[in-house]
Amino acid sequence: MEYTTLGDTGMEVSRICLGCMSFGSSDWRDWVLDEEEGKELVERALELGINFFDTANMYSEGESERVLGEALEGRRDEAVVATKVYFQMDEENPNSGGLSRKAIEQELDNSLERLGMDAVDLLQIHRYDDDTPMETTLRALDDAVRRGKARYIGASSMWAHQFADALHTADSLGLERFATMQNHYNVQYREEEREMLPLCEKENVGVIPWSPLARGWVARPHEEARSTTRGESDEYAHEHPYLEGGGREVNERVQELAEEKGVKMAQIGLAWLFRKDWVDAPIVGTTSVEHLEDAVEALDIDLSESDTEYLEEPYEPVRVSGHD
C-alpha cells in the first residue's frame, strides 16, 4: 500500500479510501451488502493496508456507520474515518437535514453514536446548502472541532466559486477551514479540472474523488454497463453524462488499454487517477473482496504519458453533474 498526507491535515492516509455506501442493508438498495459481508470487506481492507474509510449518515439510513464502527472495534486508532451530513434523515423532521447548526450538531451526535466513536476524523458536508448561510455552517463545524467531536472538516461537490467563498469566509473569521474536497471525478467525467481542482491545488486542499469508476461505467464496456445489480437498479448512475461527448470512445480506449496491458478496465481507470497530482485518494466503493484487491493492484500499474494522453484525447466538455 502507498500512503500520502491528506491535504494539509498531517494525517497519513492510504492512496485508496474504502467507500462504505455499499454497507448496511439491502433493504435500502438492492446492491448493498448486509452486515457480515460489509465487515469482511473492512477486515480485508485493513489487511491490505487501507486505513481510510468514508461513510455518511444517509447510507442505509445510518446502518453503514454502525457496520463500519463495529468492524473497526479494537482497531480504531489504525483508521482514518470520514462521515458526512446534509441529506434529510427523517421525513417527519425537516431539521434532520441541511447544514443549520441544529442539523449539524444533532446529526453528528447521532453519527458518533452509531459509529461508537468519540470523534470522527473528517466531518464533511455532503452537499452545499442554499438555505443556510455558509458562515452559520462554518461556525457549527468549527465548534465541532473545538469540542473534540471532529478533527477536520471537509466539503463535497459544489461550484468552485462557492468553495472559494467558503475558504475565504473561514479565513476572514478565524474559523476551521475545509481541509478536503470530495468531488465527482473520473476518466469519463473531468469537468472538475476546469476550476475546482486547480483551486484545491492552490489552497492545499486534499482531494478525495467520489465515483472514480463512474459508477461502473469505467469498469466495463459501455454496452454492458447495465448488466450488474447496481447497473439495473441505480437510476442515479444513468443521470450522469458519462457517455455524452467523447465518453463512448474514452470507455473504448480504457478497454483497449486494459486488454493491451493484461489488466482490468477498472484498474486502468484507477491508475489514471493515481497519476493525477491533485488527487490524494479516490473513494473506491465495492461489493466484493476481489474488486477491492484489484483496486490495490492498480497502484502498481504504470501508465505512461502517452497512455494517459491516449485515454484523455477523445474527452469533450459535458454538462456539470453531481452538485445536487
N, C-alpha and C positions, 0 to 999 in steps of 0.2 A: 504494500500500500504506500502511496505517496501522500504527504501532508503539506498543508500550506497555512499561512496565517490568514485568518478571516478578516479582510479589510484592515482596519487599524485597531481591532479589538485586542490583539495579542493572543487570542485563542488559536491553538493549532487544531485544524480540522482535516479530516480525510478529504482527498480530492473528489470523493463520491459521497454525497449525502443521501441517506436512505429515506425516501418519501413514504410516509405512513398512511396515505389516503386509502390504501388497499387493506388496511387493518380494521377490524371491528366486527361487522355483522353483514352477511349477505342480504339481510332484510332491508338494508339501506340501499345497496346497489348489488345487482346480480354478481358482479365480478369481484366483490370484496371478500377477502379471506376471513374465515371465522377465527376465533381466539387462538387456538393452539397452533394453527398454521402461521399466524402472524408472529407468534412468539418464536417459532422455529426460524423464521426469516431474520429476526433480530439477533438470535443466537449465532446464526451463520455469519451475519454481517460483522459481529464483533470478532469472530474467529478470523475473518478476512482482513481485519484491521480497520473497518469502518467505525468511526466514533461519532459521526454527525447524523442526527435524526431529526426529521421535520414532520410535524403533525399540525393539527388545527382543531379548535373546539368543535367545528361543524362536521368533521369527518365521522361518519357513522353516529352522528349526534352525540359525540363525546366518547364513544366506545374506543376509537383509535387511541386517544390519550390514555385511557385506562389500560388497554392492552400493552401499549409501549411502556408505561410506568411499571407494570408488573413484570414485563420482560427484562427490564433493566434493574430490577430489585437486587441489591447487593453489589451492583456494578455501576451505580450512578456516577461515581467520580470519574469513570473512564469516558463518559459520554458527554457530548455537547447536544443539548436538547432544545429544539425550537418549536414554538407553537404560535398560533395566530388567533386574532379576534377581529370580528366585524360582522359576519353574517348572523342573522337572527336565529337564536337557538330555541325560542319558544313562541309559537304562533300567537299565543294569547298574551304575551308580554313584549310590547314593542321596544322596551328598554333592554331586551336581551340581545340586541344587535346594534350596529352602528359604533361610533367612536366617541360617544359622550363620556364624561368622567364616570358616570354611573355604570354604563355598559362595560367600560374597560375594567373598572375595579371589581365589579361583581363577577364578570366572566373570567377574569384572571384568577380570582379566588376559586371558582368552580373548576377551572383547568388544573390548578395546582392540586386540588383535592383528588381529581381523577388520576393525575399523574403520580400522586403520592410523594410529591416533592415540596420542599420549602421555597424553592426558586426555580425559575426556568432560565436557561442561559440566554435565550434570544426570544423576546416577545415581539411579534410582528403584527402590523395592521394588514389585514387580508386584502383590503381594497381602500380606496380613497372615499371619505365620507363627505359628500357635498353639503350635508345638513349640519355639520359641526365645524366650527372654526378650527383651523389647524393649531392655533395657539392653545385652545382648550384641550385638544387631543395630546399635544406635546407636554403640557403641564401634568396631565394624568399619567402619561408614560414616564415622565421624569420622576414623579412621586413613586411609581412602582419600582424604579431603580433605586431611589434613595431609601426606600423601605426594605430593600433586600429581597423583593419578590421577583425581580427580573435583573439580569446582569447587563444586558444590552438590548437595544430596541432596533427593529428593522421595519422596512416598508415592502410593499408588493406593487404589482402593476398599477401604474398611473402615468399621466403625461409628464414629460421631463420638466415642464415649467412648474408643475405642482410640486414635484420633488425638490427642485431648486429653491422654491419658495419655502418649503418645509425646512430645508437645511439652513437657509438664511434666518428664518424665524427662530430656530433653536439657537443659533449662534448669537443673534442680537439680544435674546432674552437670557442667555446663560443656561439653557436647558440641555438635557441629554439630546444628542442628535442621532438621527438614524445611521446605524453602522453598516447596514446591509440593504440590498435591493433584491427582492425575489421577483424576477420578471420573466416574461414569455420570450424564449429564445432558443432556436434550434436551426439546423442547416436549411430547413424549409420555411422558416419564418425569421427574418432578420431585420425587421423594421426598427428594432431597438438600437441598431448600430448607428442610426441617424443622429440621435440626441441623447438618449438615456445612458447608453454605455460609455460614451465619451465623458458625460457628466460624472458618472460613478468613478471613472478612472481619475479624473481631475480631483475629485473630492476624497479619494482613497476609500470609497465605499465598497464593501465586499459584494460580489455578485454571485447569486445562487439561483440560476435559472430553473423555472418550472417547465414541465413538458419538454425535456431535452430530446425526446424521441418523437415529438409531435403527436402525442397520444397514440403512438403505434404506427403512424404513417411513415416514419423513417425506418421502422423495424422490418417492414415487409413491402413487396411490390404494391404499388397503389391499387391495382385491381384486386388485391387480396385483403385490403385494409379492413373490410367489414367482416372478415371471416372468424374473428375471435368473439368471445362472450362480451368483452367490453366494446369491441367494434360494432356489435349488433345492438347494444343497449345504451351506449353512452352518446346520446344525441348531441351533447355539447361538443364532442370531438369533431363533429361534422359541421360545426358552425365556423370553425377556423379556416383560413384561406390557404391551407397547405398545398392544394393542387391548382391554385389560381396562378396566373402569370406563368413563370417557368417552373412551377412546382413539380409537375409531372416529370420533366426532364431531370430536375435535380434528383428526384426519387430514383429514376432510372440509372443515373450516374452513381448514386450510392450503391445500388445493386451491382452494377458493373464492377466498381472498385472492390466491393466485398468479394465477389467471385474471383477477381484477379489476385487478391491477397489471401484467399482461402479463409476468410473470416465471415462473421455475420453482419448483416446490414446495420443492426443496432450498434455493433461495435464500431463501425465506421462513423456513424452519427455521433457517438460519444467521443471518439478520437478527434473528430473535427472540433468539438467544443473544448477538449483539453488543450488544443493548440492556441486557443484564444487567451491572450494575456489578461484580459479584463474579467475572465471567468474564474472564480475561486473553486466552486464545487457544484456541478449540476445536481439537481434533486432527482434521483432515479427512483421511480416507483415501479414495483414489480409484484407479481403474484407467484413467483417460483424461485427456488434456490438456484436453479440452473441459470436463469436470466441474470440473477444477482452476480453469480460467478463470472458470467460473460462480461458484465459491466466492468468488473475488476480487471479482467484480462485485457480490456480495451485500453487500459493505461499503458500497455506495452506495445501498442500499435503505433508505429512511427509514420505518420503521413508526411510526405514531402511537400515542399512549397508548390510544386506542380500538381500534386494530388489535390491540395486544398483549392488551388485556382480552378482546377477542373470541376470540382464539386460546386464551386460558387458561381462559375461563369453564367449559367442559364438563369440565375435568380433575377426576378423583376419585382418592382415595388408592388405591394398588395395593401389591402385595407388593414388598418390597425386593428388588432384583435387581442382581447384579454384584459382590457382595462375595466370591464364591467363585471 
